[in-house]
Amino acid sequence: MKLSVDNHRIQIGVIIYLIMVSLSFMTTAGAQTPDPPAKSPIRWDVLLYYVPLDYGDSQFKKTGDMTGMYTYLGYGLNHAFEAELDYTHVDYIWIDDIKQWDVTLAYTYFTRLNYKFRLGAHYVISDEETTNDVWTLFGGVNRYVYRQWNVQLDGYYSRYPNYAGLGVVQLTPRAGFYFGNRVTSTFYFQTRGYYIHLSDRLKLYDPVQLQFFAYTDPDMFSVEESITYYRGPWTLTTMGWIGDQMFAVKSDGFLVNNVEELHSGGYGISLNYAHKMSSLTVGYYVDHVEERHWNNPRERREVRFQKYVISLGHTF
């Protein structure tokens, strides 16, 4: 398989990590999604968010934005359904703007032995041909003890039918623990690893030497650390990661980076305030992304992509 990389393609590298942070005021320990309530057979949460995008000194992109809605429906003590719909618009310098829809569905089964089993799917609809019709299947198992610790393993498989049939396998283990008095204030530390395997090495065409050359390793590794501080109605989260990622699936399947850009690290911070059954979250995130020069693909430089986030959540 030979892939001629076009750096004008869309980069949907928006970290929707804040979705789970926004719901943290109603989250059970060790779970990235809230448990169903004990007092009612049905629980319904809705989160609306807006994400302006700033591509800094990128050669190809100027600005963009993303809007979306996440919803969670818990039934009884054993079943939870999640859905998310995102719309992304990116303003390019040299070509027409790109528009994209992302749809995610997931189901979680909670056992009485503090285990959770989760299955889901993500689908991309884009007016850019090579990133259209991308689909991802995922599943995971989580073992947790309330307000003490959790361990989890997730697996993802993504298929790019218009990208020479590229397949991407990802394994994401994680572990976290709580520290503090668990009454007035609590810290939660989480470490997450990423292993990504591409079915083939990606190639670029060199117009000078008139040949393709491989510029990626089919196996990539990275690690992410996050620290969350809970105090009263406030939740403060900081996160950062290092390593190499391409075509990564993040945020528990809600985010699929569906282009060939190589991400080499990032960091972010978010602040959540909860009042009764509602919450407000603001966040700032940065990704370091490698860009190739438009007429000399062997020349590369690092570009900083920034995301400013605001979200509103409510439990009905």
NUNUBA-850385 format. One line per field, with one value per residue: x, z, y of N, C-alpha, C in turn. Coordinates in Angstrom, 3 decimals. Example, Ala and Ser with C-alpha at 12.3 -4.5 7.8 and 13.67 -1.06 7.14 Angstrom:
REM NUNUBA-850385
nxx [13.190,12.850]
nzz [7.800,7.080]
nyy [-5.690,-2.250]
caxx [12.300,13.670]
cazz [7.800,7.140]
cayy [-4.500,-1.060]
cxx [13.200,12.900]
czz [7.800,7.870]
cyy [-3.300,0.030]
This chain:
REM NUNUBA-850385
nxx [0.835,0.541,0.632,-0.017,0.545,-1.580,-1.342,-3.331,-5.607,-8.322,-7.952,-9.096,-8.454,-9.517,-9.622,-11.842,-11.828,-12.814,-15.500,-16.014,-14.950,-16.684,-18.861,-18.055,-19.008,-21.043,-20.007,-19.004,-16.424,-13.536,-14.797,-15.266,-17.633,-20.811,-22.392,-25.578,-28.391,-29.281,-31.737,-33.657,-35.154,-34.381,-31.979,-30.929,-28.580,-27.315,-25.029,-23.812,-21.525,-18.962,-16.230,-13.769,-11.153,-7.680,-5.115,-2.605,0.590,0.234,0.780,-1.363,-3.945,-6.287,-8.369,-11.015,-13.957,-15.924,-18.943,-21.211,-23.188,-23.532,-25.022,-26.287,-27.844,-29.055,-30.279,-31.891,-29.700,-27.808,-27.476,-26.347,-26.516,-24.868,-24.511,-23.248,-23.031,-21.219,-20.219,-17.911,-16.008,-13.513,-11.384,-9.529,-6.418,-5.565,-7.412,-10.896,-13.145,-13.475,-15.972,-17.409,-19.126,-19.450,-20.443,-21.230,-21.894,-22.544,-22.622,-22.902,-22.466,-23.090,-21.873,-22.604,-20.301,-18.500,-17.502,-17.295,-18.495,-18.024,-19.185,-18.951,-19.346,-18.025,-18.544,-17.643,-18.616,-17.748,-17.020,-14.653,-12.967,-11.098,-11.263,-13.817,-16.511,-15.155,-14.894,-15.101,-14.748,-15.158,-14.289,-14.294,-13.118,-13.663,-12.482,-13.271,-13.078,-15.118,-14.338,-11.655,-9.801,-9.099,-8.867,-8.421,-8.970,-9.004,-9.917,-9.530,-10.603,-10.057,-11.199,-10.298,-11.762,-11.502,-8.897,-6.921,-7.679,-6.687,-6.030,-6.323,-5.175,-5.658,-4.612,-5.454,-4.504,-5.242,-4.876,-5.937,-6.079,-7.451,-6.796,-6.831,-9.108,-11.635,-13.984,-14.126,-12.222,-10.542,-8.052,-7.516,-5.569,-4.488,-3.095,-2.519,-1.941,-0.961,-1.019,-0.496,-1.095,-0.431,-1.712,-0.030,2.986,2.994,3.412,5.148,5.319,8.203,8.897,11.311,13.189,11.555,10.135,8.473,8.658,8.908,7.606,6.673,6.536,5.093,4.284,3.386,3.889,2.726,2.199,-0.063,-0.836,-2.994,-4.337,-6.795,-8.602,-10.935,-13.126,-15.665,-18.095,-16.362,-14.178,-11.002,-8.887,-5.851,-3.793,-1.439,0.557,3.013,4.951,4.304,1.615,-0.743,-3.670,-5.088,-7.462,-9.377,-10.616,-12.372,-13.463,-14.963,-13.581,-11.906,-8.949,-8.691,-6.791,-3.527,-1.673,1.091,1.078,2.835,2.700,1.073,-0.949,-3.194,-5.842,-8.681,-11.625,-14.283,-17.540,-20.134,-23.581,-26.262,-28.101,-26.726,-23.895,-20.912,-18.212,-14.952,-12.148,-8.724,-6.612,-3.714,-2.116,0.806,1.826,3.156,4.068,4.454,6.446,4.885,5.931,8.207,8.375,10.155,11.046,10.229,8.267,7.289,4.027,1.762,-1.390,-4.305,-7.034,-10.002,-12.388,-15.806,-18.486,-21.781,-23.641,-26.356,-28.436,-31.337]
nzz [0.000,-0.869,0.259,-0.561,1.141,2.017,3.366,3.607,4.562,6.895,10.409,13.107,15.814,18.445,21.859,23.750,26.324,28.427,28.527,30.190,32.473,32.968,33.794,36.205,38.716,39.120,39.095,39.584,41.496,39.714,37.305,34.054,33.144,34.551,37.149,37.066,38.878,42.311,43.438,41.523,38.682,36.202,34.724,33.311,31.577,30.052,27.962,26.551,24.294,23.170,21.043,20.164,17.697,17.287,15.069,15.135,13.768,11.513,8.231,6.662,7.860,9.332,11.326,13.309,14.483,16.826,17.647,19.809,21.239,24.070,25.532,28.260,29.384,32.036,33.140,35.704,37.854,36.328,33.595,31.028,28.575,26.046,23.942,21.316,19.328,17.013,15.353,13.135,11.873,9.752,8.806,6.010,4.459,1.758,0.425,0.024,2.828,5.361,6.421,8.950,10.406,13.417,14.909,17.824,19.643,22.620,24.959,28.335,30.755,34.105,36.760,39.823,41.157,41.074,38.479,35.136,31.831,28.510,25.290,21.995,19.171,16.604,14.078,11.105,9.106,6.423,4.226,2.976,1.005,1.676,4.445,4.925,5.882,7.834,10.298,13.688,16.067,19.485,22.771,26.304,29.657,33.079,36.367,39.599,42.809,44.910,45.292,45.799,44.009,40.530,37.649,34.138,30.821,27.439,24.063,20.576,17.184,14.100,10.839,7.619,4.867,2.534,2.500,1.318,2.525,5.128,8.354,11.876,14.992,18.455,21.823,25.113,28.197,31.627,34.905,38.111,41.185,44.323,46.584,49.719,52.105,51.305,51.956,52.330,50.435,47.632,45.807,42.566,40.802,37.629,35.297,31.912,29.189,25.705,22.958,19.577,16.506,13.109,10.052,7.921,6.931,6.596,3.679,1.951,-0.951,-2.605,-4.458,-5.538,-5.558,-6.845,-5.793,-3.384,0.188,3.369,6.354,8.887,11.818,12.162,14.707,17.629,20.702,23.736,26.717,29.171,31.733,34.334,36.753,39.098,41.099,43.627,45.286,47.234,45.285,43.169,40.570,39.507,36.850,35.539,32.788,30.833,28.127,26.534,23.785,20.785,18.539,16.126,14.215,16.551,18.969,21.339,24.527,25.461,23.142,21.956,20.492,17.453,15.877,12.749,10.663,8.991,10.539,12.745,16.150,18.921,21.608,24.391,26.458,29.065,30.796,32.920,34.418,36.516,37.625,39.748,40.380,42.183,40.022,37.743,35.652,34.847,32.639,31.813,29.621,28.507,25.980,24.476,21.622,20.282,17.048,14.166,11.165,7.633,5.129,2.424,-0.213,0.131,1.441,3.112,4.869,8.057,10.740,14.017,15.100,17.071,18.153,19.430,21.730,22.931,25.395,26.272,28.225,29.068,31.403,32.452,34.706,34.402]
nyy [-1.192,2.209,5.466,8.707,11.500,14.157,17.156,19.019,17.956,17.499,18.094,16.678,17.084,17.557,17.698,16.053,15.507,16.976,16.425,14.248,15.331,17.442,16.034,15.165,15.818,14.089,11.565,8.191,6.611,5.651,5.432,6.686,7.493,8.406,6.466,4.730,6.124,5.434,5.973,6.317,4.730,5.661,7.760,10.782,12.574,15.531,17.192,20.125,21.648,23.930,24.552,26.573,26.680,27.130,27.340,28.416,29.048,27.441,26.094,25.520,25.607,27.893,28.829,27.359,25.616,23.734,22.168,20.450,17.734,15.723,12.877,10.972,8.084,6.395,3.307,1.762,-0.092,-1.302,-0.710,1.470,3.995,5.788,8.657,10.720,13.637,15.445,18.441,19.733,22.431,23.625,26.201,26.627,27.659,27.442,25.850,24.846,25.210,22.668,20.416,18.408,15.618,13.782,10.765,8.988,6.048,4.196,1.480,0.453,-2.055,-2.613,-4.524,-6.312,-6.747,-4.705,-4.384,-3.125,-3.353,-2.385,-1.407,-0.009,2.300,4.418,6.856,8.586,11.299,13.093,15.876,15.675,13.487,11.340,11.151,10.464,8.259,6.805,4.339,3.153,0.601,-0.299,-1.549,-2.381,-3.174,-2.538,-2.383,-1.450,0.151,1.897,5.285,4.694,3.110,2.261,0.134,-0.359,-1.587,-0.871,-1.516,-0.751,-0.635,0.776,1.603,2.679,3.101,4.653,5.269,3.730,1.394,1.344,-0.014,0.366,-0.544,-0.247,-0.259,0.599,0.821,1.692,3.164,4.246,6.167,7.318,9.993,11.516,13.106,12.457,13.676,16.577,17.347,15.902,14.110,12.783,10.579,9.588,7.326,6.721,4.605,4.328,2.243,2.001,0.505,0.485,-0.794,-0.584,1.107,4.617,6.650,9.261,11.350,12.304,15.044,15.836,13.697,11.988,9.775,7.605,7.739,6.166,7.465,6.971,4.923,1.722,1.022,2.684,4.483,5.976,7.969,9.134,11.442,12.445,14.699,15.210,17.424,17.543,19.662,20.619,22.249,22.495,21.368,20.676,19.942,18.807,17.833,15.918,14.660,12.522,11.250,9.362,9.682,8.707,8.711,8.250,7.066,8.670,9.902,7.896,6.757,8.743,10.588,10.574,10.782,11.342,11.661,11.852,13.199,13.543,13.405,14.654,15.187,16.861,19.088,20.213,22.004,22.200,23.594,22.973,23.798,22.893,23.097,22.206,20.359,20.979,21.953,23.799,24.095,25.172,25.139,24.674,23.551,22.087,20.805,19.332,19.160,17.586,19.107,18.835,20.374,22.052,21.799,20.351,17.523,16.186,17.998,19.123,20.521,21.645,22.368,24.253,23.453,24.896,24.702,26.065,25.713,25.467,24.291,23.143,21.350,19.200,17.388,15.549]
caxx [0.000,1.267,-0.228,0.536,-0.074,-1.994,-1.441,-4.477,-6.770,-8.824,-7.395,-10.141,-7.724,-10.092,-9.649,-13.116,-11.602,-13.624,-16.847,-16.086,-14.675,-17.905,-19.785,-17.372,-19.789,-21.978,-19.257,-18.583,-14.983,-13.007,-15.570,-15.243,-19.027,-21.502,-23.214,-27.001,-28.742,-29.873,-33.065,-34.571,-34.793,-33.877,-31.186,-30.633,-27.647,-27.065,-23.915,-23.615,-20.203,-18.472,-14.771,-13.025,-9.862,-6.659,-4.030,-1.327,1.326,0.113,0.865,-2.544,-5.207,-6.354,-9.172,-12.130,-14.755,-16.650,-20.081,-21.702,-24.028,-23.332,-26.113,-26.108,-29.103,-28.860,-31.517,-31.644,-28.341,-26.942,-27.401,-26.120,-26.387,-24.266,-24.534,-22.658,-23.065,-20.306,-20.063,-16.639,-15.736,-12.132,-11.118,-8.212,-5.792,-5.421,-8.497,-12.208,-13.327,-13.885,-17.042,-17.445,-19.996,-19.032,-21.514,-20.713,-22.868,-21.880,-23.435,-22.117,-23.159,-22.513,-22.139,-22.646,-18.967,-17.665,-16.971,-18.066,-18.160,-18.485,-19.059,-19.414,-18.934,-17.864,-18.622,-17.292,-19.198,-16.978,-17.025,-13.307,-13.148,-10.269,-11.636,-15.232,-16.880,-14.257,-15.634,-14.308,-15.417,-14.358,-14.805,-13.399,-13.540,-13.205,-12.625,-13.097,-13.576,-15.647,-13.499,-10.358,-8.928,-9.694,-8.009,-9.261,-8.321,-9.875,-9.395,-10.178,-10.206,-10.551,-11.043,-10.309,-12.008,-11.052,-7.500,-6.240,-8.062,-5.858,-6.596,-5.585,-5.482,-5.176,-4.846,-5.309,-4.658,-5.188,-5.038,-6.077,-6.378,-7.875,-5.996,-7.428,-10.049,-12.832,-15.164,-14.076,-11.384,-9.992,-7.258,-7.583,-4.432,-4.702,-2.093,-3.104,-0.994,-1.499,-0.266,-1.185,-0.466,-0.962,-1.586,1.057,3.708,2.536,4.462,5.035,5.984,9.248,8.912,12.691,13.759,10.542,9.865,7.841,9.490,8.142,7.941,6.090,6.713,3.751,3.971,3.596,3.627,2.644,1.659,-0.790,-1.052,-3.949,-4.577,-8.063,-8.806,-12.330,-13.366,-16.992,-18.680,-15.322,-13.318,-9.888,-8.159,-4.717,-3.356,-0.380,1.004,4.195,5.083,3.870,0.264,-1.326,-4.964,-5.433,-8.816,-9.240,-11.854,-13.231,-14.107,-15.710,-12.694,-11.077,-8.059,-8.802,-5.868,-2.179,-0.762,1.769,0.999,4.009,2.515,0.077,-1.291,-4.441,-6.393,-10.099,-12.231,-15.714,-18.340,-21.425,-24.601,-27.427,-28.069,-26.117,-22.453,-20.257,-16.800,-14.117,-10.889,-7.727,-5.822,-2.701,-1.500,1.975,1.596,4.198,3.629,5.427,6.425,3.977,6.644,9.374,7.830,11.185,11.236,9.125,8.333,6.244,3.009,0.948,-2.823,-4.923,-8.485,-10.641,-13.587,-16.843,-19.554,-22.851,-24.248,-27.509,-29.050,-32.802]
cazz [0.000,-0.920,0.584,-0.768,2.215,1.696,4.649,3.663,5.109,8.177,11.650,14.121,17.034,19.571,23.039,24.433,27.677,29.351,28.630,31.408,33.590,33.225,34.480,37.372,39.928,39.260,38.656,40.558,41.456,38.765,36.070,33.279,32.947,35.826,37.384,37.179,40.237,43.148,43.885,40.392,37.672,35.004,34.893,31.996,31.618,28.759,27.964,25.325,24.345,22.035,21.074,19.133,17.361,16.826,14.515,15.269,12.545,10.552,6.821,5.911,8.536,10.049,12.544,13.185,15.700,16.968,18.566,19.961,22.370,24.652,26.427,29.017,29.914,32.909,33.458,36.828,38.385,35.519,32.186,30.673,27.148,25.756,22.540,21.091,17.969,16.885,14.047,13.107,10.685,9.748,7.771,5.431,3.789,0.321,-0.166,0.610,4.212,5.564,7.400,9.331,11.485,14.126,15.689,18.720,20.473,23.525,25.982,29.474,31.695,35.443,37.545,41.277,41.684,40.734,37.129,34.068,30.492,27.617,23.852,21.293,17.785,16.194,12.626,10.601,7.834,6.072,2.804,2.456,0.584,2.343,5.857,4.990,6.126,8.785,11.422,14.793,17.055,20.706,23.937,27.446,30.948,34.172,37.740,40.475,44.181,45.059,45.958,46.177,42.865,39.363,36.540,32.957,29.548,26.299,22.751,19.481,15.814,13.158,9.439,6.722,3.554,1.449,2.790,0.895,3.422,6.328,9.614,13.044,16.251,19.610,23.184,26.048,29.617,32.542,36.329,38.884,42.608,45.034,47.758,50.437,53.162,50.611,52.483,51.907,49.249,47.187,44.588,41.775,39.897,36.633,34.260,30.774,28.133,24.364,21.950,18.296,15.429,11.776,9.192,6.973,7.132,5.697,2.783,1.306,-2.251,-2.706,-5.850,-5.999,-5.876,-7.632,-5.192,-2.084,1.319,4.589,7.389,10.165,12.333,12.329,16.128,18.354,22.126,24.461,28.064,29.591,33.178,34.717,38.181,39.321,42.483,43.948,46.539,47.191,43.940,42.178,40.107,38.700,36.225,34.659,32.109,29.852,27.577,25.685,22.950,19.396,18.243,14.817,14.125,17.903,19.500,22.692,25.238,25.568,21.875,21.435,19.617,16.531,15.072,11.518,9.604,9.105,11.282,13.875,17.399,19.734,23.001,24.643,27.849,29.176,32.119,32.889,35.704,36.510,38.788,39.774,41.261,42.183,38.974,36.547,35.742,33.845,32.515,30.846,29.488,27.525,25.622,23.436,20.992,19.442,15.840,13.148,9.823,6.560,4.211,1.322,-1.432,0.504,2.522,4.049,5.843,9.011,11.860,15.016,15.181,18.283,17.968,20.691,21.828,24.052,25.542,27.249,28.165,30.055,31.630,33.348,34.987,34.473]
cayy [0.000,3.462,6.588,10.040,12.268,15.515,17.830,19.906,17.274,18.010,17.579,16.775,16.764,18.272,16.845,16.172,15.008,17.756,15.885,13.453,16.227,18.182,15.154,14.616,16.037,12.989,10.393,7.200,6.391,4.702,5.408,7.910,7.849,8.291,5.296,5.007,6.513,4.396,6.360,6.394,3.738,6.308,8.977,11.360,13.700,16.156,18.136,20.888,22.250,24.703,24.493,27.312,26.087,28.061,26.534,29.097,29.370,26.353,26.470,25.109,25.888,29.165,28.674,26.429,25.469,22.481,22.175,19.091,17.354,14.399,12.508,9.735,7.569,5.252,2.599,0.876,-0.098,-2.155,-0.369,2.873,4.257,7.089,9.073,12.039,14.152,16.577,19.083,20.459,23.249,24.106,27.199,26.390,28.797,27.256,25.074,25.094,24.778,21.284,20.213,17.002,15.150,12.580,10.141,7.953,5.334,3.257,0.816,-0.039,-2.941,-2.568,-5.725,-6.107,-7.019,-3.546,-4.468,-2.507,-3.811,-1.333,-1.589,1.180,2.525,5.815,6.958,9.917,11.735,14.279,16.221,15.393,12.098,10.333,11.028,10.117,6.858,6.143,3.770,2.617,-0.239,-0.340,-2.247,-2.297,-3.692,-1.676,-2.901,-0.293,0.196,3.252,6.279,4.150,2.878,1.622,-0.295,-0.506,-1.871,-0.618,-1.857,-0.033,-0.945,1.780,1.242,3.821,2.491,5.529,5.568,2.493,0.315,1.349,-0.474,0.844,-1.222,0.521,-0.743,1.709,0.484,2.832,2.874,5.469,6.019,8.514,10.349,12.640,12.718,11.990,14.372,17.976,17.494,14.630,14.070,11.558,10.464,8.546,7.117,6.033,4.295,4.136,1.495,2.120,-0.267,0.736,-1.973,-0.357,2.358,5.666,7.118,10.563,11.423,13.314,15.523,16.037,12.392,11.286,8.481,7.609,7.327,5.917,8.441,6.585,3.575,1.151,0.876,3.941,4.399,7.245,7.864,10.331,11.565,13.483,14.895,15.895,17.846,17.805,20.373,21.207,22.242,22.749,20.279,21.179,18.842,19.085,16.612,16.059,13.383,12.531,10.067,9.515,9.218,8.991,8.029,7.820,7.174,9.194,10.255,6.720,6.464,9.888,11.358,9.804,11.632,10.565,12.063,11.291,14.068,12.924,14.163,14.308,15.547,17.892,19.346,20.958,22.275,22.524,23.925,22.666,24.218,22.210,23.674,21.331,19.349,21.551,22.196,24.639,23.772,25.880,24.419,25.093,22.391,22.299,19.635,19.564,18.371,17.714,19.477,18.702,21.510,21.731,21.386,19.554,16.696,15.725,19.072,19.115,21.444,21.426,23.409,24.142,23.627,25.268,24.549,26.747,24.914,25.796,23.302,23.221,20.048,19.168,16.093,15.671]
cxx [0.868,0.284,0.506,-0.170,-0.360,-2.234,-2.583,-5.678,-7.089,-8.140,-8.434,-9.525,-8.241,-10.188,-10.964,-13.024,-12.508,-15.040,-16.996,-15.790,-15.930,-18.920,-19.213,-18.164,-20.809,-21.320,-18.906,-17.095,-14.622,-13.766,-15.427,-16.648,-19.765,-22.298,-24.682,-27.369,-29.410,-31.323,-34.087,-34.165,-34.184,-33.115,-30.771,-29.756,-27.433,-25.948,-23.810,-22.268,-19.865,-16.960,-14.202,-11.634,-8.924,-5.454,-2.705,-0.691,1.324,0.186,-0.459,-3.863,-5.142,-7.077,-10.242,-12.942,-15.504,-17.773,-20.599,-22.584,-23.711,-24.513,-25.858,-27.456,-28.811,-30.196,-31.235,-30.215,-27.354,-26.715,-27.210,-25.901,-25.828,-24.349,-23.928,-22.719,-22.217,-20.340,-18.815,-16.492,-14.318,-11.928,-9.686,-7.714,-5.866,-6.592,-9.808,-12.272,-13.808,-14.942,-17.172,-18.429,-19.397,-20.187,-20.912,-21.862,-22.114,-22.886,-22.516,-23.000,-22.397,-22.877,-22.171,-21.276,-17.983,-16.884,-17.893,-17.565,-18.808,-18.206,-19.564,-18.884,-18.913,-17.850,-18.405,-17.954,-18.542,-17.116,-15.626,-13.225,-12.378,-10.619,-13.110,-15.405,-15.878,-15.093,-14.681,-15.210,-14.538,-15.087,-13.810,-13.998,-12.896,-13.486,-12.341,-13.631,-13.909,-14.724,-12.179,-9.443,-9.724,-8.611,-8.924,-8.408,-9.350,-9.159,-10.210,-9.682,-10.870,-10.247,-11.240,-10.507,-11.542,-9.586,-6.663,-6.501,-7.244,-6.649,-5.710,-6.092,-4.889,-5.561,-4.548,-5.554,-4.605,-5.362,-5.113,-6.370,-6.718,-7.009,-6.633,-8.430,-11.397,-14.108,-15.186,-13.262,-10.725,-9.163,-7.487,-6.455,-4.704,-3.559,-2.714,-2.027,-1.699,-0.517,-1.091,-0.398,-1.180,-0.737,-0.492,1.738,3.204,3.706,4.108,5.775,6.962,9.328,10.316,13.303,12.782,10.292,9.147,8.856,8.607,8.574,7.302,6.513,5.320,3.334,4.345,3.171,3.565,2.023,1.053,-1.011,-2.050,-4.115,-5.849,-8.219,-10.272,-12.415,-14.712,-17.576,-17.651,-14.549,-12.272,-9.101,-7.021,-4.273,-2.231,0.030,2.221,4.244,4.685,2.472,-0.123,-2.575,-5.421,-6.922,-8.699,-10.621,-12.867,-14.035,-14.850,-14.876,-11.845,-10.269,-7.869,-7.962,-4.454,-1.215,-0.198,1.718,2.118,3.869,1.455,-0.166,-2.582,-4.866,-7.862,-10.594,-13.732,-16.360,-19.713,-22.342,-25.880,-27.281,-27.421,-24.627,-21.999,-18.780,-16.143,-12.774,-10.004,-6.799,-4.878,-2.218,-0.298,1.901,2.707,3.570,4.777,5.304,5.678,4.705,7.936,8.981,8.876,11.504,10.020,9.353,7.157,5.329,2.160,-0.505,-3.465,-6.440,-8.982,-12.042,-14.525,-17.969,-20.531,-23.494,-25.415,-28.020,-30.555,-33.392]
czz [0.000,-0.683,0.309,0.170,1.772,2.989,4.723,4.319,6.519,9.356,12.754,15.470,18.234,20.758,23.772,25.804,28.679,29.473,29.924,32.637,33.964,33.991,35.798,38.654,40.141,38.865,39.821,40.403,40.434,37.463,35.363,32.915,34.250,35.931,37.400,38.630,40.994,43.496,42.752,39.353,36.412,35.373,33.516,32.184,30.199,28.909,26.594,25.403,23.040,22.155,19.924,18.942,16.817,16.375,14.451,13.934,11.551,9.118,6.089,6.539,9.242,11.380,12.284,14.455,15.653,17.963,18.679,21.174,22.769,25.575,27.020,29.590,30.724,33.270,34.550,37.317,37.470,34.090,31.979,29.170,26.955,24.262,22.440,19.609,17.914,15.461,14.092,11.783,10.801,8.544,7.278,4.665,2.279,-0.333,0.512,2.044,4.252,6.659,7.679,10.473,12.083,14.981,16.515,19.536,21.349,24.535,27.063,30.366,33.014,36.189,39.028,41.921,41.320,39.437,36.184,32.733,29.492,26.156,23.155,19.881,17.509,14.667,12.197,9.249,7.490,4.585,2.204,2.222,1.428,3.811,6.020,5.231,6.999,9.949,12.420,15.699,18.298,21.813,25.068,28.691,32.038,35.499,38.677,41.871,44.486,45.905,46.467,44.957,41.701,38.385,35.356,31.744,28.439,25.008,21.665,18.148,14.882,11.735,8.570,5.294,2.379,1.595,2.505,1.862,4.685,7.540,10.771,14.284,17.395,20.900,24.159,27.478,30.472,33.979,37.072,40.343,43.211,46.264,48.412,51.458,52.615,51.143,51.988,50.637,48.927,45.922,43.892,40.749,38.912,35.620,33.160,29.712,26.806,23.539,20.664,17.244,14.122,10.902,8.140,7.332,6.130,4.899,2.222,-0.029,-2.266,-4.160,-6.397,-6.438,-6.645,-7.108,-3.853,-1.017,2.558,5.670,8.739,10.531,12.530,13.779,16.874,19.809,22.725,25.827,28.463,31.098,33.430,36.231,38.325,40.801,42.675,45.284,46.450,45.793,42.815,41.837,39.161,38.162,35.370,34.032,31.144,29.347,26.682,24.908,21.522,19.232,16.823,14.679,15.495,18.172,20.960,23.284,25.200,24.303,21.250,20.481,18.777,15.698,13.711,10.363,9.951,9.888,12.516,15.075,18.321,21.194,23.151,26.124,27.888,30.609,31.968,34.310,35.585,37.796,38.679,40.791,41.113,41.066,37.685,36.760,34.597,33.835,31.474,30.805,28.406,27.275,24.467,22.939,20.176,18.258,14.832,11.800,8.838,5.616,2.940,0.047,-1.148,1.688,3.476,5.103,6.759,10.114,12.782,15.102,16.421,17.956,19.333,20.618,23.096,24.198,26.579,27.102,29.310,30.177,32.586,33.489,35.164,35.410]
cyy [1.239,4.603,7.876,10.993,13.687,16.251,18.826,19.241,17.747,17.341,17.774,16.416,17.513,17.332,17.052,15.499,15.707,17.232,15.099,14.304,17.001,17.348,14.635,14.805,14.937,11.676,9.489,6.937,5.334,4.644,6.735,8.344,7.620,7.008,5.677,5.304,5.384,4.696,6.398,5.374,4.341,7.573,9.488,12.589,14.217,17.175,18.792,21.594,22.968,24.811,25.326,26.694,27.147,27.249,27.277,29.439,28.207,26.887,26.300,25.541,27.237,28.988,27.624,26.435,24.149,22.673,20.755,18.915,15.922,14.116,11.130,9.337,6.314,4.632,1.578,0.997,-0.820,-1.682,1.127,2.978,5.661,7.374,10.465,12.377,15.414,17.119,19.948,21.194,23.789,25.014,27.018,27.618,28.650,26.537,25.438,24.588,23.323,21.223,18.722,16.765,13.883,12.080,9.012,7.369,4.344,2.699,0.265,-0.902,-2.943,-3.852,-5.371,-6.303,-5.916,-3.727,-3.711,-3.045,-2.850,-1.688,-0.336,1.265,4.022,5.849,8.403,10.151,13.065,14.580,16.171,13.888,11.094,10.163,10.700,8.620,6.108,5.603,3.118,1.787,-0.313,-1.094,-2.170,-2.911,-2.847,-2.365,-1.747,-0.565,1.644,4.128,5.732,3.995,2.293,1.196,-0.592,-0.822,-1.693,-1.012,-1.182,-0.576,0.059,1.338,2.478,3.319,3.331,5.925,4.325,1.354,0.235,0.861,-0.054,0.114,-0.423,-0.182,0.383,1.213,1.748,2.347,4.196,5.176,7.375,8.728,11.572,12.147,12.263,12.622,15.807,18.173,16.157,14.848,12.732,11.587,9.323,8.529,6.272,5.813,4.088,3.310,1.509,1.355,0.035,-0.495,-1.813,0.957,3.391,6.216,8.492,10.530,12.590,13.789,15.760,14.712,11.505,9.879,8.669,7.225,7.185,6.892,8.123,5.172,2.980,0.977,2.152,3.779,5.808,6.997,9.204,10.295,12.688,13.499,15.718,16.188,18.222,18.553,21.092,21.130,22.373,21.472,20.858,19.985,19.382,17.767,16.941,14.691,13.586,11.228,10.373,8.934,9.619,8.130,7.525,7.983,7.581,9.475,9.110,6.444,7.623,10.746,10.415,10.795,10.963,11.104,11.620,12.160,13.357,13.861,13.692,14.705,16.622,18.062,20.153,21.136,22.612,22.766,23.738,23.184,23.577,22.873,22.875,20.291,19.852,21.776,23.082,24.298,24.669,25.162,24.993,23.917,22.723,20.939,20.081,18.601,18.644,18.050,19.311,19.889,21.130,21.299,20.626,18.673,16.147,16.790,19.142,20.127,21.182,22.634,23.167,24.448,23.873,25.118,25.244,26.165,25.504,24.790,23.513,21.842,20.135,17.741,16.296,14.621]
